[in-house]
Amino acid sequence: MNKFFYSILLFTTLCSNASAQNDTIWLTLDDAILLAGQRSIESQIAKNTFLKNQYVFKSYKSSQLPYLSLSTNLSDFNRSISKITLPDGSDSFVERKLNNSDVYVNLNQKIFTGGEFFINSGLQRIDLIGDSLQTSYLSTPVNIGFRQPIFNYNPMKWDKKIKPLEYEISKKEFVEDSILVIIATIGYYFDYALAKLAYDIEQINYSNNDTLYKIGKGRFNSGIIAQDELLQLELNFLNTEYALKEKELAFIVNRIKLLTFLGYEGNEQVQITIPDIPKIDSIPVALALEKIFENNPRYMAYKKDILQAESDLEKARYEKSFNANLYASYGLTQTNKNFEEAYKNPQDRQSLSVGIEIPICTSNGTGS
C-alpha cells in the first residue's frame, strides 16, 4: 500500500515537474524572508489586520474633531381640526392646513468633560393654506449652546486612555506577526535544506547498494558467495530503495511547503544557498526583561483590560446613582412674513435647563 501511494505521488509530481522544469527559482535566505513578507498569506493577514485597527483609530481621532452637518425638513404637511380662541373670548373648532419646512447648519465639538459645545444657524418656514396662502419665517442667525452631563459616566475620559493603547497594541502585534512570518520562513527554508541533503545522501546510498547487489549477483553466479549473502545484499538494496522513496517524498513535500508559503504554485524547481552561521551576541537578562515588557503586546493588553474593567465598573456605578444634565444656549431669532425682514433686528433668545434623574428601584437580576 505504501509503495502504491509513493508511486502515485511521485508520478504526479514528476508530471508537474516536467511542465515546469525550466522554472527554477534561486533563493537565498534573505530572498525567502523578503518574499514571505510580500507574498505569504500570513503576512497579508497581519497587514490587513493592522490596517483595520489603524482605520478604527483614525475613526476615533476624527470623532474628536468638530463635526459640521446639515439637517433639513423639506415638507411636513398637516391637516387637522383644532380649537382656537376667538377675539370675543369664545372657543371654536376650525380646520387648519399648514406645511412646515426648515433647514439648519450645525457645528458640534465634544470636550473632555463628556459635554458638547454647539453652534447652529437655521431658518423655518410655515405656510398656512386656506383661501389664500399665508407664509411666515422664523430665522435663527446664530445659536450657541452647551450640553453637559453632571454626574454621568464619561466615555470620552476612558476612550482617551483606552483607544491609543489599543492602537499601540495593534502596532506591536503587527511587529510580532511579522517576526513570526520570518521565523516560519527560516523553518521552511532549513526543513527543505535538510530534506534535500538527506535525499542526496540517500541517493548515494542507493547507488552504492545497487552496485554491491549487482557485484554480489555476479559473484554468486561464479560460486564465490553463498545464497544467504546474496539475499542479505538484496535486502540491503531493497531497504535502501524504500528509504530513497521516503527521502524523495519528504524532499518534495518540504519543497512544496516552502514554495507555497512564499506565494508560488509549488511545482517549480528551487535551488537554495546555505548562509554562514551568524555571530550571536549575548543579551543581559535585565535588558531582555526590559524589552519584553516594552514590546510584548500581551503585557500591554493586560494593562488595557485593567482600564476597561475600571471603565465598566464606573459605568455601572453611575447608572445606578443620582445624575443630572445641564443645557444652556444663547442665540438670536426673529420672525416675519417676508424672508428679508426675518433677518432684521433679531431678538435675544436664552435657554437654561437642568434635568435630574434619581433611581428609585433597580432590579438585581435574580427575579422573584
N, C-alpha and C positions, 0 to 999 in steps of 0.2 A: 504493500500500500504506500509506504514511504517513497520507494523508488518510482512508483507511478506518479505520485504527487510532484516529486522533483523533476521528473521528465516533462510533465505538462508545464510547470513553471518555467523551466529552462527553455523549452521550445517557444513559449510565448515571449519571453524576454529576448531571445535571440532574434525572433522575427521583428520585434520592435527595434532592436539594436541595428538590424540590417538596414532599416529605412532611415536610421539616424546616425549611421556610423561616421559621417563626416561632421556631426555636430559635437565636436569635442570642446569641452569647457576647461580652461586652465584657471585654477584658483589658488590663491594664497589665503592664509587665514584672515588677513586684513580684508581681502576682497570678499570673502564669505561674510564677515561681520558687516561690511558696508551693504552688501546685497540684502542681508537679513533685515537690516534697519530700514531699507527702502521697500522691500517686496514681500516680506513674510506676513502671513495672516496675523500672527501675534502682535507684530509691530503696528499693523494697520488698526487693530482693535485698540491698542494703547493710545495711538494718536487720536482716534475718533472719540474715545472716552475723555481724553484731556480736552479736546475741542468742545465737547458738550459741556464739561464743567466750566470751561472758560466763558462760554456764552451765558451760562447760568449766572456767573459772577458779574459779567458785563450787564446783564439784565438787572441785577440787584443794584449796581452802581448807577444805572440810568434811572432807577426808581427814586433815587435821592436827589435828582436834578429837578429844576422847575418844570412843571407839566402844563403845556398850553393846549386848550381844547376848545372846540366849537360845538355848541348844542343848539338845536332848533326844533320848534314845533310848527310845522308848515300849516297845519289846519286842525282845529278842534271845534267841530260844528256841534251845537247843542240846541235842540228844540224841546221846550218844556213849558208847563203851566206853573207859574209862580205867584205867590201872594205879594202884593205891593201895597203901600200906604198912599192913599190919595191926598191931595192938598187939603181937603176938608177933614182929614183925620180918620176917615173910614178905610177899611181894608177891602181889597178886591183881588180876584184871580184874573190874571191876564196871560195870554200866550206870548212867549218870548222866543225869538230865534236869533242866535248870535254865533259868531265864529271867532275863535281866539287863535292867534299865531304869535310866535316870539322867536327871538334869536339872541344868544348870549355867547360872549367870548370869555373864557375863564383861564386864569393863570394861578396854579396851585404850587405850593412849596412846603414839603414836610420838614419838620425840625426835630432835633434830637430828643426833645421832651415828649415826643409822641403826638404833638399837636400839628396844626397845619395853618399856614397863612394863605389867604386867597385874595385875589383881585379879579373883579369881573365887570363887564360892561354889557348892556343889553338894551333891547327895545321890544315892547309888547304892543300888539295891535288888537283892538276889539271892533268887530263890525256888527252893529245891530241891524237885523234885516226885518224890514216892515214895509209900510207904504213907501218909505224912502230909506235909502242906505245911510246909516249914521256911523261914522268912523271916528275913533279916538285913539290916541297914542299915549303910552306910558314909557318914558325914557329913564334909563339909569346910566348916565355917562360914566360914572365910576362908583364902585362899591368895594371897600377894603374891610376885610374881616379876619377873624382868628377863631379857630376851634381848638379846644384843649381838654382832654380827659384829665381830671384832677387826681383821683385815687384809683385809676385803672391800670391794668397791665400795659406796659410799654414795649411792644415788639421791636421798635426801632433800636432801643438800647441793646437788646440781646442780639439782633441781627448785625449790629455794628461789631460785636465781638465774635460771633459765630461764622458769618459769611466769609470774611477774609481768611479765617482759619481753615475753613473748608477748601478754599481756593489753594492755599498753601499745601494742604494735604494732597490735593489732586496733582499739583506740580511734582511733589516728592514721589507720589505713586507712579507718575509717568516716568520719572527717572529710574525708579525701581523696576518697572516693567521693561524699560529699555535695557537695563543691565541683565535682566533675566533672559531677554532675547539673545544678548551676547553670550551668556553662559550656555544657553541651549545650542547656539551655533557652534561654539567650541566643542560641546559634547558630540554633536552630529559629525563634525569635521574629523575629530580624532577616532570616533567609532568607525567611520569609513576608512580612515588610515590604518587602523588595527585590523579591520576585516580584510583590506587589500593585502596587508603584509601576511596575514595568516593564509590567505588564498594563494599568494605567491609561493610561500614556503611549502604548502600542501601540494602545489603543482610539481615542485622539485621532488618531494617525497614520492609522489605518484610516478614520476618519470623514473626514479631510482628503483622502485619496487617493480615497475613494469620491466625494466632491464634485467633485474635479478630473476624475475619469473621466467623470462624468455631464455636466459642463460641456464636456469635450472631445468627447463624442459629439454634443452639440448644435452645437458649432462645426464639427465635421466634416460634419454634415448640412447646415450652412449654407455649406460650402465655404471656411471661414476657415482651417482647418489641414489638413495633408496626412494621408494614412493612416498613415505611419510615426510621426508624432507621436501619433496616437490609439493606435496599438499600444504605444508606449512608456508612455503613461498607463495603458493596460490592464495592461501588465506590472508597472508600479509598484503598481497596485491589487492584483493577484494576489499579488505578493510580500508586500505588507502584510497581506493576508488570511491567508497562510500563517504569517507572523510572529505575527499575532494569536493564531492557534490554538496556536502553540508557547508563547507567553507565558501564555495561558489554562491550558494543560496544566501548565506549571511552577507557576502560581499555585495550581491545585487540588492538585497533589502536595505542595507545601510547606504548604498549609493542613491537609491530612490528616496529614502528618508531625507538625506542631505539636500538633494536637488529640489524636491517638492517643498521643503522648508524654505529654500531660497527663492521660491517662486517659479521654478522651471516645471516642465511637464513630467520629468522623471525618467524619460527614456534616452536622454543624452548621455554621452560618454564624458567622463570628468577625470582630469589629472590634477593632483594637488601637490603642494610642496610642504614639507615639514619645517616649521620655523625653529630657530635656535631657542634653547632654553633661556627664558628671561631671568634677569637678576632681580630677586625679590628682597627688598629691604625689610627688616623687622620693624614693627609698629609698636610703640609703647602702649601698654594696656590702658592707661589713663586717657591717652589720646583716642584710642579705639572706642572706649565707652562714651567719650565726649561726642564723637562723630555719630555714634549710634543714636544718642538722644537728640542730636541736632537734625539728623537726616531721616530717621526712621518714621515713615508715615503712620505706623500703628501707635507710636507714642503720642504723636500729635492728635490722632483720632481719639485717644483716651482723654486728652485734655478737652477736646470738643464735646465728647459725651458728657463730661462733668458739667460743662457750661450749659448744654442742652437740658440736662436734668435740673439744674438750678433754674433755668428759664421756665420749664414745665411746672416746677414747684411754685414759683412766684405767680404764674398764671392761674394755677388752681387756687392759691390763697386769695388773690384779688377777685376771682369770680364769685367767691362766697363771702365777700366783705362789702362794706359800705363803699360806694363810689359815686362820683359826680362828674358832670360835664359842663364846661364853660363855653359860651358862644357870645362873641361880641362883633359888631360890624358898624361901620360908618360909611355913608355914601351920599350921593346927590341924586335927586329924582325930580321929575316934572311931568305933567300931563297936559295934553291939548288936543283939539280936534285936527289941528294942522301939524304935519310932520315937522316942519321947520320950527314952529313955535314950541314944540315939545322939548327942545334943547335950550331954550332961552330962560334965563333967571331960574336955574334949578334950586330946589329947596333941600335943606338938610334932611338926612334920614339916618336915625340911630337905632341900634337894636342891641339889647343885652339880655342874656338868659342864662340861668344856672339850673341844670337838671340834677336831681338826686335820685339814686336808686338804692334801696335798703332791702337786703334779703330777709324774708320772714321765716320761710321754712324751706329747707333743702332736703332732697332725697339722698339717702345713703346707699341706695342701690341694692339693699337687701330684700326689699319687698315686704309684704305682710302676710 
